Amino acid sequence: MQLMSEKGAAGGGLRERKKRATRAALAEAAVRLAAEHGAEKVTVEAISAAAGVSVRTFFNYFDSRDEAFVVIDADAGARMRRAVLEAPADLSPLAALREAMAAELAEAEQQHELWRLHAEVLHASPHLLARGVGAHMAAEADLADAIALRLRGDGDPGGDGPGLYPRLLAAVAGAAVRTSMDHWSAHQEEAAFLDVFHEVFTLLAAGLPAPSA
């Protein structure tokens, strides 16, 4: 799950905020150019020019041109991991993860068009899609590790991996976000995105009871 949150970017000092803004501008320029022209026709020079920075600056943020198409916000995973670990102790793992994700999705309605274009760019290019899937799996595994650390409460990552429950919770939460976005996209006039998101997590917390007839 690749996210971009203006709320998340608001944290940190001025220098850090400028760095996040530059990276976001480059990622958005890359996605919009790729959506318009096809990723294979977009150059680093074109992306840099569209974002108003130099090619040298581009490579301060991305190791390659393809990375700019794939990863919209590289810091989102670290922010969610930190939020899960720092959430109040009385929150359940599901609630802690819900709050961490909700903070990243605060600007979801404003970012929806960019996310849609991002998905189109990835699906139009098999090798970019493969990289995108890999990035998603890595982010999910990192969340599972954070959940496992929260459950243990001792800061010890352990030697056997995060275990079944953290892996399942991270995977289910990712599916919940995608379901929320898909449903809201088809019914935007009925509810705000975050209302749909919280309804989905309420159903998860209740154990997914079957709806009444």
LONU-983417 format. One record per residue: x, y, z of N, C-alpha, C in turn; residue in one letter; residue number from 1. Coordinates in nm, 2 decimals, padded with zeros to 4 digits, always signed. Example, Ala and Ser with C-alpha at 12.3 -4.5 7.8 and 13.67 -1.06 7.14 Angstrom:
% residues 2
      n.x      n.y      n.z     ca.x     ca.y     ca.z      c.x      c.y      c.z   res     n
   +01.32   -00.57   +00.78   +01.23   -00.45   +00.78   +01.32   -00.33   +00.78     A     1
   +01.28   -00.22   +00.71   +01.37   -00.11   +00.71   +01.29   +00.00   +00.79     S     2
***
This chain:
% residues 213
      n.x      n.y      n.z     ca.x     ca.y     ca.z      c.x      c.y      c.z   res     n
   +00.09   -00.12   +00.00   +00.00   +00.00   +00.00   +00.09   +00.12   +00.00     M     1
   +00.08   +00.20   -00.12   +00.16   +00.32   -00.12   +00.07   +00.44   -00.10     Q     2
   +00.11   +00.52   +00.00   +00.03   +00.63   +00.04   +00.10   +00.76   +00.03     L     3
   +00.02   +00.87   +00.02   +00.08   +01.00   +00.03   -00.01   +01.08   +00.12     M     4
   +00.04   +01.13   +00.23   -00.04   +01.21   +00.32   +00.02   +01.34   +00.35     S     5
   -00.06   +01.45   +00.32   -00.02   +01.58   +00.35   +00.00   +01.60   +00.50     E     6
   -00.09   +01.53   +00.58   -00.08   +01.54   +00.72   +00.05   +01.48   +00.77     K     7
   +00.09   +01.37   +00.71   +00.22   +01.31   +00.75   +00.33   +01.40   +00.72     G     8
   +00.32   +01.47   +00.60   +00.43   +01.55   +00.56   +00.44   +01.68   +00.64     A     9
   +00.34   +01.71   +00.72   +00.34   +01.83   +00.80   +00.43   +01.82   +00.92     A    10
   +00.47   +01.70   +00.96   +00.56   +01.68   +01.07   +00.70   +01.71   +01.04     G    11
   +00.79   +01.72   +01.14   +00.93   +01.75   +01.12   +00.96   +01.89   +01.10     G    12
   +01.09   +01.92   +01.09   +01.14   +02.06   +01.08   +01.12   +02.11   +00.93     G    13
   +01.16   +02.23   +00.91   +01.14   +02.30   +00.78   +01.21   +02.22   +00.67     L    14
   +01.34   +02.19   +00.70   +01.42   +02.12   +00.60   +01.36   +01.98   +00.57     R    15
   +01.31   +01.91   +00.67   +01.25   +01.78   +00.64   +01.12   +01.80   +00.56     E    16
   +01.04   +01.90   +00.59   +00.92   +01.93   +00.51   +00.95   +01.96   +00.37     R    17
   +01.05   +02.04   +00.35   +01.09   +02.07   +00.21   +01.13   +01.95   +00.13     K    18
   +01.21   +01.86   +00.20   +01.25   +01.74   +00.13   +01.13   +01.65   +00.09     K    19
   +01.04   +01.64   +00.19   +00.92   +01.56   +00.16   +00.84   +01.62   +00.04     R    20
   +00.83   +01.76   +00.04   +00.75   +01.82   -00.06   +00.82   +01.80   -00.20     A    21
   +00.96   +01.81   -00.20   +01.03   +01.79   -00.33   +01.01   +01.65   -00.38     T    22
   +01.02   +01.55   -00.29   +01.00   +01.41   -00.33   +00.86   +01.39   -00.38     R    23
   +00.76   +01.45   -00.31   +00.62   +01.43   -00.35   +00.60   +01.49   -00.49     A    24
   +00.66   +01.61   -00.51   +00.65   +01.67   -00.64   +00.71   +01.59   -00.76     A    25
   +00.82   +01.53   -00.73   +00.88   +01.44   -00.83   +00.80   +01.32   -00.86     L    26
   +00.75   +01.26   -00.75   +00.67   +01.14   -00.77   +00.54   +01.17   -00.85     A    27
   +00.48   +01.28   -00.81   +00.35   +01.32   -00.88   +00.38   +01.35   -01.03     E    28
   +00.49   +01.42   -01.06   +00.53   +01.45   -01.19   +00.55   +01.33   -01.27     A    29
   +00.62   +01.23   -01.21   +00.65   +01.10   -01.28   +00.52   +01.03   -01.31     A    30
   +00.43   +01.02   -01.22   +00.31   +00.95   -01.24   +00.22   +01.02   -01.35     V    31
   +00.21   +01.15   -01.34   +00.12   +01.22   -01.44   +00.18   +01.21   -01.58     R    32
   +00.31   +01.22   -01.59   +00.38   +01.21   -01.72   +00.36   +01.07   -01.78     L    33
   +00.38   +00.97   -01.69   +00.37   +00.83   -01.74   +00.22   +00.80   -01.78     A    34
   +00.13   +00.85   -01.70   -00.01   +00.83   -01.74   -00.05   +00.89   -01.88     A    35
   +00.02   +01.00   -01.90   -00.01   +01.07   -02.03   +00.06   +01.01   -02.15     E    36
   +00.19   +00.98   -02.13   +00.27   +00.94   -02.24   +00.32   +00.79   -02.24     H    37
   +00.30   +00.73   -02.13   +00.35   +00.59   -02.12   +00.49   +00.60   -02.04     G    38
   +00.50   +00.51   -01.95   +00.62   +00.52   -01.86   +00.75   +00.51   -01.94     A    39
   +00.75   +00.42   -02.04   +00.87   +00.40   -02.12   +00.92   +00.52   -02.20     E    40
   +00.83   +00.62   -02.22   +00.87   +00.73   -02.30   +00.90   +00.85   -02.21     K    41
   +00.89   +00.84   -02.08   +00.92   +00.95   -01.98   +01.07   +00.94   -01.94     V    42
   +01.14   +01.05   -01.94   +01.28   +01.05   -01.90   +01.29   +01.12   -01.77     T    43
   +01.41   +01.09   -01.71   +01.44   +01.16   -01.58   +01.44   +01.31   -01.60     V    44
   +01.49   +01.36   -01.72   +01.50   +01.50   -01.75   +01.36   +01.56   -01.75     E    45
   +01.26   +01.49   -01.81   +01.12   +01.54   -01.82   +01.06   +01.55   -01.68     A    46
   +01.08   +01.44   -01.60   +01.03   +01.44   -01.46   +01.08   +01.56   -01.38     I    47
   +01.21   +01.58   -01.39   +01.28   +01.68   -01.31   +01.23   +01.82   -01.36     S    48
   +01.22   +01.84   -01.49   +01.17   +01.97   -01.54   +01.03   +01.99   -01.49     A    49
   +00.94   +01.89   -01.50   +00.80   +01.91   -01.46   +00.79   +01.94   -01.31     A    50
   +00.88   +01.89   -01.23   +00.88   +01.92   -01.08   +00.96   +02.05   -01.05     A    51
   +01.03   +02.11   -01.15   +01.10   +02.23   -01.12   +01.23   +02.21   -01.05     G    52
   +01.30   +02.09   -01.07   +01.43   +02.07   -01.00   +01.52   +02.02   -01.10     V    53
   +01.65   +02.00   -01.06   +01.75   +01.95   -01.15   +01.75   +01.80   -01.15     S    54
   +01.82   +01.74   -01.26   +01.83   +01.60   -01.26   +01.91   +01.55   -01.14     V    55
   +02.01   +01.62   -01.10   +02.09   +01.59   -00.98   +02.00   +01.58   -00.86     R    56
   +01.91   +01.67   -00.85   +01.82   +01.66   -00.73   +01.73   +01.54   -00.74     T    57
   +01.69   +01.50   -00.86   +01.61   +01.38   -00.88   +01.68   +01.26   -00.82     F    58
   +01.81   +01.25   -00.85   +01.88   +01.13   -00.80   +01.92   +01.14   -00.65     F    59
   +01.89   +01.26   -00.59   +01.90   +01.26   -00.44   +01.78   +01.19   -00.37     N    60
   +01.67   +01.17   -00.45   +01.55   +01.11   -00.39   +01.52   +00.97   -00.45     Y    61
   +01.56   +00.94   -00.57   +01.53   +00.82   -00.63   +01.66   +00.76   -00.69     F    62
   +01.67   +00.62   -00.68   +01.79   +00.56   -00.73   +01.78   +00.54   -00.88     D    63
   +01.65   +00.54   -00.93   +01.63   +00.51   -01.08   +01.50   +00.58   -01.12     S    64
   +01.48   +00.59   -01.25   +01.36   +00.65   -01.30   +01.24   +00.56   -01.26     R    65
   +01.25   +00.43   -01.27   +01.14   +00.34   -01.24   +01.09   +00.36   -01.10     D    66
   +01.19   +00.38   -01.00   +01.15   +00.40   -00.87   +01.05   +00.51   -00.85     E    67
   +01.06   +00.62   -00.93   +00.97   +00.73   -00.92   +00.83   +00.70   -00.96     A    68
   +00.82   +00.60   -01.05   +00.68   +00.56   -01.09   +00.62   +00.47   -00.98     F    69
   +00.70   +00.39   -00.91   +00.65   +00.29   -00.83   +00.62   +00.34   -00.69     V    70
   +00.71   +00.41   -00.62   +00.69   +00.45   -00.48   +00.65   +00.59   -00.47     V    71
   +00.53   +00.62   -00.44   +00.48   +00.76   -00.43   +00.53   +00.82   -00.30     I    72
   +00.52   +00.75   -00.19   +00.57   +00.81   -00.06   +00.65   +00.70   +00.01     D    73
   +00.78   +00.71   +00.00   +00.86   +00.61   +00.07   +00.86   +00.62   +00.22     A    74
   +00.82   +00.73   +00.27   +00.82   +00.75   +00.42   +00.69   +00.70   +00.49     D    75
   +00.59   +00.66   +00.41   +00.46   +00.63   +00.47   +00.47   +00.51   +00.56     A    76
   +00.55   +00.41   +00.51   +00.56   +00.28   +00.59   +00.63   +00.31   +00.73     G    77
   +00.73   +00.39   +00.73   +00.80   +00.42   +00.85   +00.71   +00.50   +00.95     A    78
   +00.63   +00.59   +00.89   +00.54   +00.67   +00.98   +00.43   +00.58   +01.04     R    79
   +00.38   +00.48   +00.96   +00.28   +00.39   +01.01   +00.34   +00.30   +01.12     M    80
   +00.46   +00.25   +01.09   +00.52   +00.16   +01.19   +00.54   +00.24   +01.32     R    81
   +00.59   +00.36   +01.31   +00.61   +00.44   +01.44   +00.48   +00.47   +01.51     R    82
   +00.37   +00.49   +01.43   +00.24   +00.52   +01.49   +00.19   +00.40   +01.56     A    83
   +00.21   +00.28   +01.50   +00.16   +00.16   +01.56   +00.23   +00.13   +01.70     V    84
   +00.37   +00.15   +01.70   +00.45   +00.13   +01.81   +00.42   +00.23   +01.93     L    85
   +00.38   +00.35   +01.89   +00.37   +00.46   +01.99   +00.22   +00.48   +02.03     E    86
   +00.13   +00.40   +01.97   -00.01   +00.42   +02.00   -00.04   +00.38   +02.15     A    87
   -00.14   +00.44   +02.21   -00.17   +00.41   +02.35   -00.18   +00.27   +02.38     P    88
   -00.13   +00.22   +02.50   -00.13   +00.08   +02.53   -00.26   +00.02   +02.54     A    89
   -00.37   +00.10   +02.57   -00.50   +00.04   +02.58   -00.57   +00.01   +02.45     D    90
   -00.51   +00.05   +02.34   -00.56   +00.02   +02.21   -00.53   -00.12   +02.17     L    91
   -00.63   -00.19   +02.11   -00.60   -00.32   +02.05   -00.51   -00.31   +01.93     S    92
   -00.44   -00.42   +01.89   -00.35   -00.41   +01.77   -00.43   -00.36   +01.65     P    93
   -00.56   -00.40   +01.63   -00.64   -00.36   +01.52   -00.67   -00.21   +01.53     L    94
   -00.70   -00.16   +01.65   -00.73   -00.02   +01.66   -00.61   +00.06   +01.64     A    95
   -00.49   +00.02   +01.69   -00.37   +00.09   +01.67   -00.33   +00.10   +01.52     A    96
   -00.35   -00.01   +01.45   -00.33   -00.01   +01.31   -00.43   +00.08   +01.23     L    97
   -00.55   +00.07   +01.27   -00.66   +00.16   +01.21   -00.62   +00.30   +01.23     R    98
   -00.58   +00.35   +01.35   -00.55   +00.49   +01.37   -00.43   +00.53   +01.29     E    99
   -00.33   +00.44   +01.28   -00.21   +00.47   +01.20   -00.24   +00.49   +01.05     A   100
   -00.33   +00.40   +01.00   -00.37   +00.41   +00.86   -00.46   +00.53   +00.84     M   101
   -00.55   +00.56   +00.93   -00.64   +00.67   +00.91   -00.56   +00.80   +00.90     A   102
   -00.45   +00.81   +00.98   -00.37   +00.93   +00.97   -00.31   +00.95   +00.83     A   103
   -00.26   +00.84   +00.77   -00.20   +00.85   +00.64   -00.31   +00.87   +00.53     E   104
   -00.43   +00.83   +00.56   -00.54   +00.85   +00.46   -00.62   +00.97   +00.48     L   105
   -00.58   +01.06   +00.56   -00.65   +01.18   +00.59   -00.68   +01.26   +00.47     A   106
   -00.59   +01.26   +00.37   -00.61   +01.34   +00.24   -00.65   +01.25   +00.13     E   107
   -00.71   +01.13   +00.16   -00.74   +01.03   +00.05   -00.83   +01.09   -00.06     A   108
   -00.93   +01.17   -00.02   -01.02   +01.22   -00.13   -00.94   +01.31   -00.22     E   109
   -00.85   +01.40   -00.17   -00.78   +01.49   -00.25   -00.67   +01.41   -00.33     Q   110
   -00.62   +01.30   -00.28   -00.52   +01.23   -00.35   -00.57   +01.12   -00.45     Q   111
   -00.71   +01.10   -00.45   -00.77   +00.99   -00.52   -00.73   +00.99   -00.67     H   112
   -00.73   +01.10   -00.73   -00.70   +01.11   -00.88   -00.55   +01.06   -00.90     E   113
   -00.46   +01.11   -00.82   -00.32   +01.06   -00.83   -00.31   +00.92   -00.81     L   114
   -00.37   +00.86   -00.71   -00.36   +00.72   -00.68   -00.42   +00.64   -00.80     W   115
   -00.53   +00.69   -00.86   -00.59   +00.62   -00.97   -00.49   +00.62   -01.09     R   116
   -00.43   +00.73   -01.12   -00.33   +00.73   -01.22   -00.21   +00.64   -01.19     L   117
   -00.17   +00.64   -01.07   -00.06   +00.55   -01.03   -00.09   +00.41   -01.06     H   118
   -00.21   +00.36   -01.02   -00.26   +00.23   -01.05   -00.26   +00.20   -01.20     A   119
   -00.30   +00.29   -01.28   -00.31   +00.28   -01.42   -00.17   +00.26   -01.48     E   120
   -00.07   +00.34   -01.43   +00.07   +00.34   -01.48   +00.13   +00.20   -01.45     V   121
   +00.11   +00.15   -01.32   +00.16   +00.02   -01.29   +00.10   -00.09   -01.37     L   122
   -00.03   -00.09   -01.39   -00.09   -00.20   -01.46   -00.06   -00.20   -01.61     H   123
   -00.02   -00.08   -01.66   +00.02   -00.07   -01.80   +00.16   -00.12   -01.83     A   124
   +00.24   -00.15   -01.72   +00.37   -00.19   -01.74   +00.40   -00.31   -01.65     S   125
   +00.42   -00.43   -01.71   +00.44   -00.55   -01.62   +00.55   -00.54   -01.52     P   126
   +00.67   -00.48   -01.57   +00.78   -00.48   -01.48   +00.76   -00.38   -01.37     H   127
   +00.69   -00.27   -01.40   +00.65   -00.17   -01.29   +00.55   -00.23   -01.19     L   128
   +00.46   -00.31   -01.24   +00.36   -00.37   -01.16   +00.43   -00.47   -01.06     L   129
   +00.52   -00.55   -01.12   +00.60   -00.64   -01.03   +00.67   -00.57   -00.92     A   130
   +00.73   -00.46   -00.96   +00.80   -00.38   -00.85   +00.70   -00.32   -00.75     R   131
   +00.59   -00.28   -00.80   +00.49   -00.23   -00.71   +00.44   -00.34   -00.61     G   132
   +00.42   -00.46   -00.66   +00.37   -00.57   -00.58   +00.48   -00.60   -00.47     V   133
   +00.61   -00.59   -00.51   +00.71   -00.62   -00.42   +00.72   -00.51   -00.31     G   134
   +00.70   -00.38   -00.35   +00.70   -00.27   -00.25   +00.58   -00.29   -00.15     A   135
   +00.47   -00.33   -00.21   +00.35   -00.35   -00.12   +00.38   -00.46   -00.02     H   136
   +00.44   -00.57   -00.07   +00.46   -00.69   +00.02   +00.57   -00.65   +00.13     M   137
   +00.66   -00.57   +00.09   +00.76   -00.52   +00.19   +00.70   -00.44   +00.29     A   138
   +00.61   -00.34   +00.25   +00.54   -00.26   +00.35   +00.45   -00.34   +00.44     A   139
   +00.39   -00.44   +00.39   +00.30   -00.52   +00.47   +00.38   -00.60   +00.57     E   140
   +00.50   -00.65   +00.53   +00.58   -00.73   +00.62   +00.63   -00.63   +00.73     A   141
   +00.66   -00.51   +00.70   +00.71   -00.41   +00.80   +00.60   -00.38   +00.90     D   142
   +00.48   -00.37   +00.85   +00.37   -00.35   +00.95   +00.35   -00.47   +01.04     L   143
   +00.36   -00.59   +00.98   +00.35   -00.71   +01.06   +00.46   -00.71   +01.17     A   144
   +00.58   -00.67   +01.14   +00.69   -00.67   +01.24   +00.65   -00.57   +01.35     D   145
   +00.59   -00.45   +01.31   +00.56   -00.35   +01.41   +00.45   -00.41   +01.50     A   146
   +00.35   -00.48   +01.45   +00.24   -00.53   +01.53   +00.30   -00.64   +01.63     I   147
   +00.39   -00.72   +01.58   +00.46   -00.82   +01.66   +00.53   -00.76   +01.78     A   148
   +00.60   -00.65   +01.75   +00.68   -00.58   +01.85   +00.58   -00.52   +01.96     L   149
   +00.47   -00.47   +01.91   +00.37   -00.41   +02.00   +00.31   -00.52   +02.09     R   150
   +00.29   -00.63   +02.03   +00.23   -00.74   +02.11   +00.33   -00.79   +02.22     L   151
   +00.46   -00.80   +02.18   +00.56   -00.84   +02.28   +00.59   -00.74   +02.38     R   152
   +00.59   -00.61   +02.34   +00.61   -00.50   +02.43   +00.75   -00.49   +02.49     G   153
   +00.84   -00.56   +02.43   +00.98   -00.55   +02.49   +01.08   -00.50   +02.39     D   154
   +01.03   -00.46   +02.27   +01.13   -00.41   +02.17   +01.21   -00.51   +02.10     G   155
   +01.20   -00.64   +02.14   +01.28   -00.74   +02.08   +01.21   -00.80   +01.96     D   156
   +01.27   -00.79   +01.84   +01.21   -00.83   +01.72   +01.19   -00.98   +01.71     P   157
   +01.26   -01.06   +01.79   +01.25   -01.20   +01.79   +01.32   -01.26   +01.67     G   158
   +01.33   -01.40   +01.68   +01.41   -01.46   +01.57   +01.33   -01.55   +01.48     G   159
   +01.20   -01.55   +01.50   +01.11   -01.64   +01.42   +01.01   -01.56   +01.33     D   160
   +01.04   -01.44   +01.31   +00.95   -01.36   +01.23   +00.83   -01.31   +01.31     G   161
   +00.74   -01.24   +01.25   +00.63   -01.18   +01.33   +00.52   -01.27   +01.37     P   162
   +00.52   -01.39   +01.31   +00.41   -01.49   +01.35   +00.28   -01.47   +01.27     G   163
   +00.19   -01.56   +01.29   +00.07   -01.57   +01.21   -00.02   -01.45   +01.23     L   164
   -00.05   -01.42   +01.36   -00.15   -01.31   +01.39   -00.10   -01.17   +01.33     Y   165
   +00.02   -01.13   +01.35   +00.06   -01.00   +01.30   +00.06   -01.00   +01.14     P   166
   +00.10   -01.11   +01.08   +00.10   -01.12   +00.94   -00.05   -01.11   +00.88     R   167
   -00.14   -01.18   +00.95   -00.28   -01.18   +00.91   -00.34   -01.04   +00.93     L   168
   -00.31   -00.98   +01.04   -00.37   -00.85   +01.07   -00.32   -00.75   +00.97     L   169
   -00.19   -00.75   +00.94   -00.14   -00.65   +00.84   -00.20   -00.68   +00.70     A   170
   -00.22   -00.80   +00.66   -00.27   -00.83   +00.53   -00.42   -00.79   +00.53     A   171
   -00.49   -00.82   +00.63   -00.64   -00.79   +00.64   -00.66   -00.64   +00.64     V   172
   -00.57   -00.57   +00.71   -00.58   -00.42   +00.71   -00.56   -00.36   +00.57     A   173
   -00.46   -00.42   +00.50   -00.44   -00.37   +00.37   -00.56   -00.40   +00.28     G   174
   -00.62   -00.51   +00.29   -00.74   -00.54   +00.21   -00.85   -00.45   +00.25     A   175
   -00.86   -00.42   +00.38   -00.97   -00.33   +00.42   -00.95   -00.19   +00.36     A   176
   -00.83   -00.14   +00.35   -00.80   -00.01   +00.28   -00.85   -00.02   +00.14     V   177
   -00.81   -00.12   +00.07   -00.84   -00.13   -00.08   -00.99   -00.14   -00.09     R   178
   -01.06   -00.22   -00.01   -01.21   -00.23   -00.01   -01.27   -00.10   +00.01     T   179
   -01.22   -00.02   +00.11   -01.28   +00.11   +00.14   -01.26   +00.20   +00.03     S   180
   -01.15   +00.20   -00.04   -01.12   +00.29   -00.15   -01.21   +00.25   -00.27     M   181
   -01.22   +00.12   -00.30   -01.30   +00.08   -00.41   -01.45   +00.12   -00.39     D   182
   -01.50   +00.09   -00.27   -01.64   +00.12   -00.24   -01.66   +00.27   -00.24     H   183
   -01.58   +00.35   -00.18   -01.59   +00.50   -00.18   -01.59   +00.55   -00.33     W   184
   -01.50   +00.50   -00.41   -01.49   +00.54   -00.55   -01.62   +00.53   -00.62     S   185
   -01.69   +00.42   -00.59   -01.81   +00.39   -00.66   -01.93   +00.46   -00.60     A   186
   -01.92   +00.52   -00.48   -02.03   +00.58   -00.41   -01.99   +00.71   -00.34     H   187
   -01.91   +00.79   -00.41   -01.86   +00.91   -00.35   -01.96   +01.01   -00.30     Q   188
   -02.08   +01.00   -00.36   -02.19   +01.10   -00.32   -02.26   +01.05   -00.19     E   189
   -02.23   +00.93   -00.15   -02.30   +00.88   -00.03   -02.23   +00.90   +00.10     E   190
   -02.10   +00.91   +00.10   -02.03   +00.92   +00.23   -01.88   +00.97   +00.20     A   191
   -01.82   +01.02   +00.30   -01.68   +01.06   +00.29   -01.60   +00.94   +00.30     A   192
   -01.48   +00.94   +00.24   -01.39   +00.82   +00.24   -01.36   +00.77   +00.38     F   193
   -01.32   +00.86   +00.48   -01.29   +00.82   +00.61   -01.41   +00.75   +00.68     L   194
   -01.53   +00.80   +00.65   -01.65   +00.73   +00.71   -01.66   +00.59   +00.66     D   195
   -01.63   +00.57   +00.53   -01.63   +00.43   +00.48   -01.52   +00.35   +00.54     V   196
   -01.40   +00.41   +00.55   -01.29   +00.34   +00.61   -01.32   +00.29   +00.75     F   197
   -01.37   +00.38   +00.83   -01.40   +00.35   +00.97   -01.51   +00.24   +00.98     H   198
   -01.61   +00.25   +00.89   -01.71   +00.15   +00.89   -01.65   +00.01   +00.86     E   199
   -01.56   +00.00   +00.77   -01.50   -00.12   +00.73   -01.42   -00.18   +00.85     V   200
   -01.35   -00.09   +00.92   -01.27   -00.14   +01.04   -01.37   -00.18   +01.16     F   201
   -01.48   -00.11   +01.17   -01.58   -00.15   +01.27   -01.63   -00.29   +01.24     T   202
   -01.65   -00.33   +01.11   -01.70   -00.46   +01.08   -01.59   -00.56   +01.11     L   203
   -01.46   -00.53   +01.09   -01.35   -00.61   +01.12   -01.34   -00.64   +01.27     L   204
   -01.36   -00.53   +01.35   -01.35   -00.54   +01.49   -01.46   -00.63   +01.55     A   205
   -01.57   -00.62   +01.48   -01.69   -00.70   +01.53   -01.68   -00.85   +01.48     A   206
   -01.58   -00.88   +01.41   -01.56   -01.02   +01.36   -01.64   -01.05   +01.23     G   207
   -01.67   -00.95   +01.15   -01.73   -00.96   +01.02   -01.87   -01.04   +01.04     L   208
   -01.96   -00.99   +01.12   -02.09   -01.06   +01.13   -02.16   -01.04   +01.00     P   209
   -02.24   -01.14   +00.96   -02.33   -01.13   +00.84   -02.43   -01.02   +00.86     A   210
   -02.45   -00.93   +00.76   -02.55   -00.83   +00.77   -02.69   -00.89   +00.79     P   211
   -02.78   -00.82   +00.86   -02.92   -00.86   +00.88   -02.99   -00.85   +00.75     S   212
   -03.09   -00.94   +00.73   -03.16   -00.94   +00.60   -03.25   -00.82   +00.59     A   213
***
